[in-house]
Amino acid sequence: TFTSGKLKLMYSTMSKKGENFTSAIEKNSKNGRKIIEMKEISSRFTLDVTSSVSFGMEANTLEGEHPELDDYMQEVTGEKGMSFVFIFFSMAFPKLAKFLKLRQFSKGVSDFFISVLGENIRRREESKEVRNDFMDMLVQLKNKGSIDGEISTETKKLTLNECLAQGFVFMFAGTDGTAMTISFAIAELARNQEIQERLRKEIKEAEKDGKISYEALNEMK
């Protein structure tokens, strides 16, 4: 799904969202807050990136837009709403969960993502718009059973529900794990000033006109 070539195409979008990320941290610092909840800001950052590069949607949760999306993702990750233990039970014993009529997530979460992703798929199919993102691949698999330019031994068309499920899982996987990693990395840098300064120096050396190119980033140690 994400070859180095595809990642390079997405880099400018990711970089722009990164600028919003640093702005959000600066804004929180200037407001006099001595403690900044990095997991919360990191989750919004990764949610904005995943929404944009994967589905062509501008969530802009870092800028205070679409707070409901951030709330729903917190429910999915277990930070709000149902506990992770309950979700794990539903996944480990699906037949029992179905018999007991248990839901992994609330109806509000399901309805929201079905509506947003379903509308996005419908719009792509009608407009024939090509953005070379994850959503494009889902639409191709739904309509043709294969992805353009990819060699496949078999073709299998996805149903709309399968596309929605793949999109939902991708958004969840691309958001929470990455946000957690960023949070821990920043916490370690805050605790280890010497390493932070070494990293800062390397970034400054790689910058050109205040920007870091895709190639420069790959060359950094």
Protein Blocks (a to p, Z undefined) as FASTA:
>chain_A
ZZfklmmmmmmmmmmmmmmmmmmmmmmmmnopabdcfklmmmmmmmmmmmmmmnopafkl
mnopakllmmmmmmmnopgojafklmmmmmmmmmlmmmnopafbdfklmmmmmmmmmmmm
mmmmmnopaehiaklmmmmmmmnopaehiacfbdcdddfklmmmmmmmmmmmmmmmmmmm
mmmmmmmmmmmmmlmmmmmmmmmmmpgghiacfklmmmpZZ
